[in-house]
Amino acid sequence: MFKGLIGRKIGMTQIFDEDGLAIPVTIIEAGPCYVTQVRMPEKDGYSAVQLGFEETKPKRLTGGELGHLKRNELPPLRFLREFRAKSVQVTEGDVVKVDQFAIGDRVDVVGTSKGRGFQGGVRRYHFAGGPKTHGASDRERAPGSRSSGTTPGRVFKGSRGAGHMGNDRVTAQNLKVVLVDVERNLLGVRGAVPGARNGLVLVKEGRKQ
């Protein structure tokens, strides 16, 4: 059965279990989402469900996007995302909400990590840096040797070093659902999820169950 939602990360809080232990929880405003397209193996070669989230002004969408949504008489939607599914039990035009998840379910949450700009090797990859004493005035946060001399005489592609950090697609796997509020479209998962507040996230059924 297909389980998936698009939402926004609201922030973090904590709840207490029956033993009085504090549980860190991320609150996600998930859905309601519209089923904008269903892909079937006979026609498309694979099974998937495309969802739309967050109504917006028609002028903010292209003509192609408006025509795509008008097929099923759906409102203009800002975000469209596709979810792979083993079996599809929804039809185009349906509305899916947080009630498809229950407390105790395991989910994967996909988001975009916070952008950190250009960072050095110590922060980006946790390099140790150079010695702090013995006259090392400018080597404390240096990455060290990059390669060797004659052979290969160059730096290999993909070597770790300074560069752009963050703003990547990140998946937090196997998070436990601890809160489901259907009236307010809220989903609470144990632990942290990628991204900043109000960042777009995808909530999917956990793969490692």
C-alpha positions in Angstrom: 0.0 0.0 0.0 1.2 3.5 -0.8 2.2 5.8 2.1 3.6 9.2 1.5 3.1 12.9 2.1 4.7 16.2 1.4 5.0 18.7 4.3 7.0 21.4 6.0 9.2 21.1 9.0 7.7 23.2 11.8 10.4 22.7 14.5 11.4 20.5 17.4 9.8 20.0 20.8 9.7 17.2 23.4 7.0 14.9 24.8 7.1 12.6 27.8 6.3 8.9 27.8 4.6 6.9 30.5 7.9 6.5 32.3 8.5 10.2 32.4 11.3 10.2 29.9 11.6 13.1 27.5 11.5 12.2 23.8 12.8 14.7 21.2 10.2 15.2 18.5 10.2 17.0 15.2 6.8 18.4 14.2 5.9 18.2 10.5 2.9 19.9 8.9 2.2 17.1 6.4 -0.5 17.5 3.8 -3.3 17.5 2.9 -1.8 16.4 -0.5 -3.6 15.8 -3.8 -2.9 12.8 -6.0 -2.0 14.6 -9.2 -0.8 11.6 -11.3 -0.6 7.8 -10.9 2.1 5.9 -12.9 1.4 2.2 -13.7 3.9 -0.4 -15.0 1.8 -1.2 -18.1 2.0 2.4 -19.3 5.1 4.0 -17.6 7.2 0.9 -16.8 7.0 1.5 -13.0 4.6 2.2 -10.2 4.6 5.6 -8.6 2.3 8.3 -7.2 2.7 12.0 -7.8 1.5 14.3 -5.0 0.8 18.0 -5.0 1.1 20.2 -1.9 0.4 23.8 -0.9 -2.1 25.8 -3.0 -0.8 28.9 -4.6 -1.7 31.6 -7.1 -2.2 30.4 -10.7 0.2 33.1 -12.1 3.0 31.4 -10.2 2.7 28.2 -12.3 3.5 27.6 -15.9 0.9 26.8 -18.5 2.0 23.2 -18.6 1.7 22.8 -14.9 -1.8 24.4 -14.8 -2.9 22.1 -17.6 -1.5 19.1 -15.8 -3.5 19.9 -12.7 -6.7 20.9 -14.6 -7.0 17.3 -16.0 -8.3 16.3 -12.6 -9.9 19.7 -11.7 -7.2 20.3 -9.0 -6.3 23.7 -7.6 -2.9 25.3 -8.5 -0.3 23.5 -6.3 3.1 24.8 -5.6 5.0 21.6 -5.1 4.8 18.3 -7.1 6.8 15.3 -6.0 6.8 11.6 -7.0 6.8 8.7 -4.7 7.7 5.2 -5.8 5.1 2.6 -4.7 5.0 -1.2 -4.8 1.2 -1.2 -5.1 -1.0 1.8 -5.8 -4.4 2.0 -4.1 -5.2 5.6 -4.8 -6.7 7.4 -7.9 -6.0 10.7 -9.5 -7.8 13.5 -7.7 -7.8 11.8 -4.3 -6.7 13.7 -1.1 -4.3 12.0 1.2 -3.8 13.1 4.8 -1.7 12.2 7.9 -4.3 9.6 9.0 -2.5 7.1 6.7 0.2 6.9 9.3 -0.3 5.6 12.9 1.7 6.0 16.1 4.5 3.4 16.0 5.0 3.4 12.2 8.5 3.8 10.9 9.1 6.5 8.2 11.9 8.0 6.2 12.0 11.8 6.0 13.8 13.5 3.0 14.8 17.1 3.3 17.4 19.6 2.2 20.2 20.2 4.7 21.1 23.7 5.8 23.5 25.5 3.5 26.8 26.3 5.2 28.6 28.0 2.3 32.3 27.5 1.6 33.9 25.7 4.5 37.4 24.3 5.2 38.3 20.6 5.6 38.3 20.8 9.5 34.6 21.7 9.6 33.5 19.9 6.4 35.1 16.6 7.0 36.4 16.8 10.7 40.0 16.8 9.7 42.3 16.9 12.8 44.4 19.9 11.6 48.1 20.4 12.3 50.0 20.6 15.6 48.9 23.3 18.0 52.5 23.9 19.2 56.2 23.8 18.1 55.9 27.0 16.1 52.8 26.1 14.1 51.3 29.6 13.7 49.3 29.1 10.5 48.8 25.2 10.2 46.3 24.6 13.0 43.3 24.1 10.7 45.2 23.1 7.5 44.2 19.8 5.8 47.8 18.5 5.4 49.2 16.8 2.4 47.0 16.6 -0.7 48.9 14.0 -2.7 52.4 12.8 -3.5 55.1 14.2 -5.8 56.1 12.4 -9.0 53.4 9.6 -8.7 50.6 10.5 -9.2 51.7 14.1 -9.2 48.2 15.4 -8.9 45.2 15.4 -6.6 42.6 12.6 -7.3 39.1 13.6 -8.2 36.7 13.3 -5.2 39.4 14.0 -2.6 38.1 15.5 0.6 38.9 19.1 1.1 37.5 22.6 1.4 34.4 23.4 -0.6 30.7 24.0 -0.6 29.0 22.4 2.5 25.3 21.7 3.1 22.3 22.4 0.9 22.2 18.7 0.0 19.3 16.2 -0.2 19.5 14.2 3.0 17.3 11.3 4.2 16.7 10.5 7.9 15.8 6.8 7.9 13.6 4.7 10.2 12.2 7.4 12.4 9.3 6.4 14.7 6.0 8.2 14.5 5.0 9.4 18.0 2.2 11.9 17.2 -0.6 12.0 14.6 -3.0 15.0 14.7 -5.4 14.7 11.8 -7.4 17.9 12.6 -4.2 20.1 12.4 -2.4 17.9 9.8 0.5 17.4 12.1 2.9 14.5 12.3 5.5 14.0 15.0 8.5 11.9 14.5 11.2 10.9 17.1 14.5 12.6 16.5 15.7 15.3 14.1 15.0 15.6 10.4 17.1 17.5 7.8 16.7 21.2 7.0 15.7 24.4 8.5 12.3 25.5 9.9 9.6 25.7 7.2 11.8 23.6 4.9 10.0 21.2 2.5 10.2 17.5 3.5 8.9 14.3 2.1 7.6 11.6 4.5 7.7 8.1 3.1 7.2 4.6 4.5 10.4 3.3 6.0 12.5 1.1 3.8 14.3 -0.7 6.7 11.3 -2.1 8.4 
